[in-house]
């Protein structure tokens, strides 16, 4: 397993170097994912057909989707996610929302009514 020593790399803490060229996330049983590369973040939410692209240097609050304006960036980041994801085992569980739906139903507690007005 390959890792990266953050504590020994003082440049990271002084904001001089980035520890990775890209960061990847995958959740929801693999149906939701994101890639962060430099100023860009590509985000694919569960149920969404197309990913959203944000320029975090210009829009830190992720208010303006730039996917339609920069399809080349979307294509590049999607390809890098797919290459990364192909190296992983399939997700072994669904996302946390799905797991909550499968929990045992709670017993209804008798409702206590306060007799004092």
N, C-alpha and C positions, 0 to 999 in steps of 0.2 A: 504494500500500500504506500502510495506516495503522498507526502504531506508538505507543508510549508511552515517554517518556523517564523511566527509573527513577532515573538518577543525578542529574538536575536536580530531581527531586521529593523534597525532603528529608522531606516528611511521610510518605512511604512508609517510609523508613528509621527514622523515629521512631515508627512504628506508629500514626500518626494518621489516615491515609487509606488506602483500598484503591485500587490502580491500576485495577482492573476490577470491575464489578458481578458478573460471572460469568466463570468459567474453564471451558473445554471441552477434552476430550481425545477422541481417536479413534485406535484401533489395531486390529490383527488384521484388516486388510482392511475395517475399518468394523464388525466384529461386536462389538467391545468398545468401550465409551465411558464417559465420566464427565462430570458437571457439578458444579462447586462454586459455590455461591451463599451468601454469608454463613456461617451456621453449618451449612448442609446440604451434603452430598455425595451425589449420586445416581450409582450405579455399576451398569453393565450389563456383565457378563462374557460372554465367548464361551460359548455352550452353555446359558446360563441363560435361562429363559423370562421371568422378571420381574426388574426392576432392584431393587437394594438401596438403602435410604435410611439415611444415618447423620447424627446430630446431633453434629457434631464438638466443639461446646462442652461437651456432656455426656459424650461417648464418643469421645475422641480416638483410641483404639485400634481403632475400628470393630468392636466386638464385638456390638452390638445393632442389628439391622435394624429400622427403624421404618416401613417402607413400608406395612404393614398398618394402622398407627395413624394415619398421615398421608397418605392417598391424594391429598388436594388438593395437597400439596407435590410428590408423585411426578408427578402430572399436569402441574403447572406447569413443573417442571424438564425433564420429558420433552418437552413442547411447545417449550421454549426450545432444547433440544438439537436437535430436529428442524428448527427454523427456522434454526439456525446451520449444521447439516449440509447443508441444502438449498442453501446458498450455495457449498459446496465442490465440487470436481470429485470424481468417484468415486475411491476408492483405486486407485492404480496397482500396488500389490503387496500380497501377503498379509502377515500378521504374521510376526515373526521365527521363531516356532516352526514355521510352515508351511515357511518357506524352509530351515530346517535339515533337515527331512525330505527335501527334494529334492536335497540335496548328494550329490556322487558318493560311492559307498561306499568306505570306507577299505580299503586292502590289509591283509591280515592279515600281521603281521610274524612271522617265526619266533620261537618262544618260546625264550628263552635259559635254560638250566638251569645253575646254579652247581654245579660238580663237588665243591666243598669242603663238608664237612658243617658 
